[in-house]
């Protein structure tokens, strides 16, 4: 009879595409074969074990979540054990022993070994006052791999795509390194490659500074549960991670924990909760050194009980050594990129005021004129020059003159909208580019800037009284009627500035006949 049920299981597995309904049919076959009241599969979730094909509240299951976890932990400690027979009273697991024929109990459970995880359980409810027969235990042993295959197919419906992603990450870490827009992308690719190569469920990389005082970056591998709250929990805790970093940097030896239920000085209640939620049994933390300096460390976590014998530790050490080379390259890349950003910034920025220099503002002027013409929108240009600037230098010195220019630049920045541009054209001259702004708008802006600067408080170095800074400004416009060349637009604004100077200074003038300068 039991052989008939085994044959039925094989037919279920072979004839249909994997789905939850297939698993339910298979567990029903197991229930019938074992003379049970119920059979179901418990899958690792976040944060609960959940029954496949059952949408009810996991907190209301016939066994409390802690009970499922205790049974799973005992079986995961020795994967060679077929299963456990245990009793349940008032939703609590009261006793349990290894599965043997003739052992009485209300429930039987066995781990369903998966591709990536051993967190799934088959639970069968009896009761069996006289235990299972030898034939029924043999059936369960033979049925387990069939049911495990079905369950893995359901839980890992995207497993093939994820495997391709992991293998691609292993082959393309160099490309990810060169093309990634953020550090996280590179680290995630390395974590995934290490997880695939090592066979560990979770791999985390944490990069620290040389003094182990702060964490630069952190990442976890792509896996079935990598987007869950549990994965995020595994990366929390700066203080704990930094303590671990210092231990590793001092000892230069890995931290090996075959049994995570054994206490550790760096474990907190949150860490223990994470181990339980992630169904972790063992963990190895290896430092990453490059040329005798620690870059960070790699955390390998497993749902299996690992003994961390010498060959396995040597293998993990080799993997971490390869990762260290990549992380060092990433560091150098970041430093070069930062140096390049600084160089780029300096090449486009006026050293005295911190606003764009003439070279950059000329680029902006050409781009904005082209954009304005393309979309038939106006653009205004304002050229401003401080009045009697030479008097400040002659009276208080060039340092005071520099302060006056910096003060004017700050007022200029505050006068601009987010879409406006201001740059130092040279000496005490400033050029404003005002997109989607007509002549009237440009005149209003220039007058507002002139008034703000004139009324602002500036006390030159060595002076005891406020020096009133005034300016003259000229405004030109590229409008629907005429889009002059950028150089011509600047010349028109400069001519209007000259007229403002000639007319007595401390005023704003529009460019005349600007439509003729096409």
ZIMOHU-V810174 format. One record per residue. N is the residue number from 1. RES is the residue in three letters. SS is DSSP state (alpha for helix, beta for strand, coil for the rest). BURIAL is b if it has 24 or more other C-alpha atoms within 12 Angstrom, else e. Layout:
N/RES/SS/BURIAL, N/RES/SS/BURIAL
//
This chain:
1/UNK/coil/e, 2/UNK/alpha/b, 3/UNK/alpha/e, 4/UNK/alpha/e, 5/UNK/alpha/b, 6/UNK/alpha/b, 7/UNK/alpha/e, 8/UNK/alpha/b, 9/UNK/alpha/b, 10/UNK/alpha/b, 11/UNK/alpha/e, 12/UNK/alpha/b, 13/UNK/alpha/b, 14/UNK/alpha/e, 15/UNK/alpha/e, 16/UNK/coil/e, 17/UNK/coil/e, 18/UNK/coil/b, 19/UNK/coil/b, 20/UNK/alpha/b, 21/UNK/alpha/e, 22/UNK/alpha/b, 23/UNK/alpha/b, 24/UNK/alpha/b, 25/UNK/alpha/b, 26/UNK/alpha/b, 27/UNK/alpha/b, 28/UNK/alpha/b, 29/UNK/alpha/b, 30/UNK/alpha/b, 31/UNK/alpha/b, 32/UNK/alpha/b, 33/UNK/alpha/b, 34/UNK/coil/b, 35/UNK/coil/b, 36/UNK/coil/b, 37/UNK/coil/e, 38/UNK/beta/b, 39/UNK/beta/b, 40/UNK/beta/b, 41/UNK/beta/b, 42/UNK/beta/b, 43/UNK/beta/b, 44/UNK/beta/b, 45/UNK/coil/b, 46/UNK/coil/b, 47/UNK/coil/b, 48/UNK/coil/b, 49/UNK/beta/b, 50/UNK/beta/b, 51/UNK/beta/b, 52/UNK/coil/b, 53/UNK/coil/e, 54/UNK/coil/e, 55/UNK/coil/e, 56/UNK/coil/e, 57/UNK/coil/e, 58/UNK/alpha/b, 59/UNK/alpha/e, 60/UNK/alpha/e, 61/UNK/coil/e, 62/UNK/coil/b, 63/UNK/coil/b, 64/UNK/coil/b, 65/UNK/alpha/b, 66/UNK/alpha/b, 67/UNK/alpha/b, 68/UNK/alpha/b, 69/UNK/alpha/b, 70/UNK/alpha/b, 71/UNK/alpha/b, 72/UNK/alpha/b, 73/UNK/alpha/b, 74/UNK/alpha/b, 75/UNK/alpha/b, 76/UNK/alpha/b, 77/UNK/coil/b, 78/UNK/coil/b, 79/UNK/coil/b, 80/UNK/coil/e, 81/UNK/coil/e, 82/UNK/coil/b, 83/UNK/coil/b, 84/UNK/beta/b, 85/UNK/beta/b, 86/UNK/beta/b, 87/UNK/beta/b, 88/UNK/beta/b, 89/UNK/beta/e, 90/UNK/coil/e, 91/UNK/coil/e, 92/UNK/beta/e, 93/UNK/beta/b, 94/UNK/beta/e, 95/UNK/beta/e, 96/UNK/beta/b, 97/UNK/beta/b, 98/UNK/beta/b, 99/UNK/coil/b, 100/UNK/coil/b, 101/UNK/coil/b, 102/UNK/coil/e, 103/UNK/coil/b, 104/UNK/coil/b, 105/UNK/beta/b, 106/UNK/beta/b, 107/UNK/beta/b, 108/UNK/beta/b, 109/UNK/beta/b, 110/UNK/beta/b, 111/UNK/beta/b, 112/UNK/coil/b, 113/UNK/coil/b, 114/UNK/coil/b, 115/UNK/coil/b, 116/UNK/coil/b, 117/UNK/coil/b, 118/UNK/coil/b, 119/UNK/coil/b, 120/UNK/coil/b, 121/UNK/beta/b, 122/UNK/beta/b, 123/UNK/beta/b, 124/UNK/beta/b, 125/UNK/beta/b, 126/UNK/beta/b, 127/UNK/beta/b, 128/UNK/beta/b, 129/UNK/coil/e, 130/UNK/coil/e, 131/UNK/coil/b, 132/UNK/coil/b, 133/UNK/coil/e, 134/UNK/alpha/e, 135/UNK/alpha/e, 136/UNK/alpha/b, 137/UNK/alpha/b, 138/UNK/alpha/e, 139/UNK/alpha/b, 140/UNK/alpha/b, 141/UNK/alpha/b, 142/UNK/alpha/b, 143/UNK/alpha/b, 144/UNK/alpha/b, 145/UNK/alpha/b, 146/UNK/alpha/b, 147/UNK/alpha/b, 148/UNK/alpha/b, 149/UNK/alpha/b, 150/UNK/alpha/b, 151/UNK/alpha/b, 152/UNK/alpha/b, 153/UNK/alpha/b, 154/UNK/alpha/b, 155/UNK/alpha/b, 156/UNK/coil/b, 157/UNK/coil/e, 158/UNK/coil/e, 159/UNK/alpha/e, 160/UNK/alpha/e, 161/UNK/alpha/e, 162/UNK/alpha/e, 163/UNK/alpha/b, 164/UNK/alpha/e, 165/UNK/alpha/b, 166/UNK/alpha/b, 167/UNK/alpha/b, 168/UNK/alpha/e, 169/UNK/alpha/b, 170/UNK/alpha/b, 171/UNK/alpha/e, 172/UNK/coil/e, 173/UNK/alpha/b, 174/UNK/alpha/b, 175/UNK/alpha/e, 176/UNK/alpha/b, 177/UNK/alpha/b, 178/UNK/alpha/e, 179/UNK/alpha/e, 180/UNK/coil/e, 181/UNK/coil/e, 182/UNK/coil/e, 183/UNK/alpha/b, 184/UNK/alpha/b, 185/UNK/alpha/b, 186/UNK/alpha/b, 187/UNK/alpha/b, 188/UNK/alpha/b, 189/UNK/alpha/b, 190/UNK/alpha/b, 191/UNK/alpha/b, 192/UNK/alpha/b, 193/UNK/alpha/b, 194/UNK/alpha/b, 195/UNK/alpha/b, 196/UNK/alpha/b, 197/UNK/alpha/b, 198/UNK/alpha/b, 199/UNK/coil/b, 200/UNK/coil/b, 201/UNK/coil/b, 202/UNK/beta/b, 203/UNK/beta/b, 204/UNK/beta/b, 205/UNK/beta/b, 206/UNK/beta/b, 207/UNK/beta/b, 208/UNK/beta/b, 209/UNK/coil/e, 210/UNK/coil/e, 211/UNK/coil/e, 212/UNK/coil/b, 213/UNK/coil/e, 214/UNK/coil/b, 215/UNK/beta/b, 216/UNK/beta/b, 217/UNK/beta/b, 218/UNK/beta/b, 219/UNK/beta/b, 220/UNK/beta/b, 221/UNK/coil/b, 222/UNK/coil/b, 223/UNK/coil/b, 224/UNK/coil/b, 225/UNK/coil/b, 226/UNK/coil/b, 227/UNK/coil/e, 228/UNK/coil/e, 229/UNK/alpha/e, 230/UNK/alpha/b, 231/UNK/alpha/b, 232/UNK/alpha/e, 233/UNK/alpha/b, 234/UNK/alpha/b, 235/UNK/coil/b, 236/UNK/coil/b, 237/UNK/coil/e, 238/UNK/alpha/e, 239/UNK/alpha/e, 240/UNK/alpha/b, 241/UNK/alpha/b, 242/UNK/alpha/b, 243/UNK/alpha/b, 244/UNK/alpha/b, 245/UNK/alpha/b, 246/UNK/alpha/b, 247/UNK/alpha/b, 248/UNK/alpha/b, 249/UNK/alpha/b, 250/UNK/alpha/e, 251/UNK/alpha/e, 252/UNK/coil/e, 253/UNK/coil/e, 254/UNK/coil/b, 255/UNK/beta/b, 256/UNK/beta/b, 257/UNK/beta/b, 258/UNK/coil/b, 259/UNK/coil/b, 260/UNK/coil/b, 261/UNK/coil/b, 262/UNK/coil/e, 263/UNK/coil/e, 264/UNK/coil/e, 265/UNK/coil/e, 266/UNK/coil/e, 267/UNK/coil/e, 268/UNK/coil/e, 269/UNK/alpha/e, 270/UNK/alpha/e, 271/UNK/alpha/b, 272/UNK/alpha/b, 273/UNK/alpha/e, 274/UNK/alpha/b, 275/UNK/alpha/b, 276/UNK/alpha/b, 277/UNK/alpha/b, 278/UNK/coil/b, 279/UNK/coil/b, 280/UNK/coil/b, 281/UNK/coil/b, 282/UNK/beta/b, 283/UNK/beta/b, 284/UNK/beta/b, 285/UNK/beta/b, 286/UNK/beta/b, 287/UNK/beta/b, 288/UNK/beta/b, 289/UNK/beta/b, 290/UNK/beta/e, 291/UNK/coil/e, 292/UNK/coil/e, 293/UNK/beta/e, 294/UNK/beta/b, 295/UNK/beta/b, 296/UNK/beta/b, 297/UNK/beta/b, 298/UNK/beta/b, 299/UNK/beta/b, 300/UNK/beta/b, 301/UNK/beta/b, 302/UNK/beta/b, 303/UNK/coil/b, 304/UNK/coil/b, 305/UNK/coil/b, 306/UNK/coil/b, 307/UNK/coil/e, 308/UNK/coil/b, 309/UNK/coil/e, 310/UNK/alpha/e, 311/UNK/alpha/e, 312/UNK/alpha/e, 313/UNK/alpha/b, 314/UNK/alpha/e, 315/UNK/alpha/e, 316/UNK/alpha/b, 317/UNK/alpha/b, 318/UNK/alpha/e, 319/UNK/alpha/b, 320/UNK/alpha/b, 321/UNK/alpha/b, 322/UNK/alpha/b, 323/UNK/alpha/b, 324/UNK/alpha/b, 325/UNK/alpha/b, 326/UNK/alpha/b, 327/UNK/alpha/b, 328/UNK/alpha/b, 329/UNK/alpha/e, 330/UNK/alpha/b, 331/UNK/alpha/b, 332/UNK/alpha/e, 333/UNK/alpha/e, 334/UNK/alpha/e, 335/UNK/alpha/e, 336/UNK/alpha/e, 337/UNK/alpha/e, 338/UNK/alpha/e, 339/UNK/alpha/e, 340/UNK/alpha/e, 341/UNK/alpha/e, 342/UNK/alpha/e, 343/UNK/alpha/e, 344/UNK/alpha/e, 345/UNK/alpha/e, 346/UNK/alpha/e, 347/UNK/alpha/e, 348/UNK/alpha/b, 349/UNK/beta/b, 350/UNK/coil/b, 351/UNK/coil/e, 352/UNK/coil/b, 353/UNK/coil/b, 354/UNK/coil/e, 355/UNK/coil/b, 356/UNK/beta/b, 357/UNK/coil/b, 358/UNK/alpha/b, 359/UNK/alpha/e, 360/UNK/alpha/b, 361/UNK/alpha/b, 362/UNK/alpha/b, 363/UNK/alpha/e, 364/UNK/alpha/b, 365/UNK/alpha/b, 366/UNK/alpha/b, 367/UNK/alpha/e, 368/UNK/alpha/b, 369/UNK/alpha/b, 370/UNK/alpha/e, 371/UNK/alpha/e, 372/UNK/alpha/b, 373/UNK/alpha/b, 374/UNK/alpha/e, 375/UNK/coil/e, 376/UNK/coil/e, 377/UNK/coil/b, 378/UNK/coil/b, 379/UNK/beta/b, 380/UNK/beta/b, 381/UNK/beta/b, 382/UNK/beta/b, 383/UNK/beta/b, 384/UNK/beta/b, 385/UNK/beta/b, 386/UNK/beta/b, 387/UNK/coil/b, 388/UNK/coil/e, 389/UNK/alpha/b, 390/UNK/alpha/e, 391/UNK/alpha/e, 392/UNK/alpha/b, 393/UNK/alpha/e, 394/UNK/alpha/e, 395/UNK/alpha/e, 396/UNK/alpha/e, 397/UNK/coil/e, 398/UNK/alpha/e, 399/UNK/alpha/e, 400/UNK/alpha/b, 401/UNK/alpha/b, 402/UNK/alpha/b, 403/UNK/alpha/b, 404/UNK/alpha/b, 405/UNK/alpha/b, 406/UNK/alpha/b, 407/UNK/alpha/b, 408/UNK/alpha/b, 409/UNK/alpha/b, 410/UNK/alpha/b, 411/UNK/alpha/b, 412/UNK/alpha/b, 413/UNK/alpha/b, 414/UNK/alpha/e, 415/UNK/alpha/b, 416/UNK/coil/b, 417/UNK/coil/e, 418/UNK/coil/e, 419/UNK/coil/e, 420/UNK/coil/b, 421/UNK/beta/b, 422/UNK/beta/b, 423/UNK/beta/b, 424/UNK/beta/b, 425/UNK/beta/b, 426/UNK/beta/e, 427/UNK/coil/b, 428/UNK/coil/b, 429/UNK/beta/b, 430/UNK/beta/b, 431/UNK/beta/b, 432/UNK/beta/b, 433/UNK/beta/b, 434/UNK/beta/b, 435/UNK/beta/b, 436/UNK/coil/b, 437/UNK/coil/b, 438/UNK/coil/b, 439/UNK/alpha/b, 440/UNK/alpha/b, 441/UNK/alpha/b, 442/UNK/alpha/b, 443/UNK/alpha/b, 444/UNK/alpha/b, 445/UNK/alpha/b, 446/UNK/alpha/b, 447/UNK/alpha/b, 448/UNK/alpha/b, 449/UNK/alpha/b, 450/UNK/alpha/b, 451/UNK/alpha/b, 452/UNK/alpha/b, 453/UNK/alpha/b, 454/UNK/alpha/b, 455/UNK/alpha/e, 456/UNK/coil/e, 457/UNK/coil/e, 458/UNK/coil/b, 459/UNK/coil/e, 460/UNK/coil/b, 461/UNK/coil/e, 462/UNK/coil/e, 463/UNK/coil/e, 464/UNK/coil/e, 465/UNK/coil/e, 466/UNK/coil/e, 467/UNK/coil/b, 468/UNK/coil/b, 469/UNK/coil/b, 470/UNK/coil/b, 471/UNK/beta/b, 472/UNK/beta/b, 473/UNK/beta/b, 474/UNK/beta/b, 475/UNK/beta/b, 476/UNK/beta/b, 477/UNK/beta/b, 478/UNK/beta/b, 479/UNK/beta/b, 480/UNK/coil/e, 481/UNK/coil/e, 482/UNK/beta/b, 483/UNK/coil/b, 484/UNK/coil/b, 485/UNK/coil/b, 486/UNK/alpha/b, 487/UNK/alpha/e, 488/UNK/alpha/b, 489/UNK/alpha/b, 490/UNK/alpha/b, 491/UNK/alpha/b, 492/UNK/alpha/b, 493/UNK/alpha/b, 494/UNK/alpha/b, 495/UNK/alpha/b, 496/UNK/alpha/b, 497/UNK/alpha/b, 498/UNK/alpha/b, 499/UNK/alpha/b, 500/UNK/alpha/b, 501/UNK/alpha/b, 502/UNK/alpha/e, 503/UNK/coil/e, 504/UNK/coil/e, 505/UNK/coil/b, 506/UNK/coil/b, 507/UNK/coil/b, 508/UNK/beta/b, 509/UNK/beta/b, 510/UNK/beta/b, 511/UNK/coil/b, 512/UNK/coil/b, 513/UNK/coil/e, 514/UNK/alpha/b, 515/UNK/alpha/e, 516/UNK/alpha/e, 517/UNK/coil/b, 518/UNK/coil/e
//
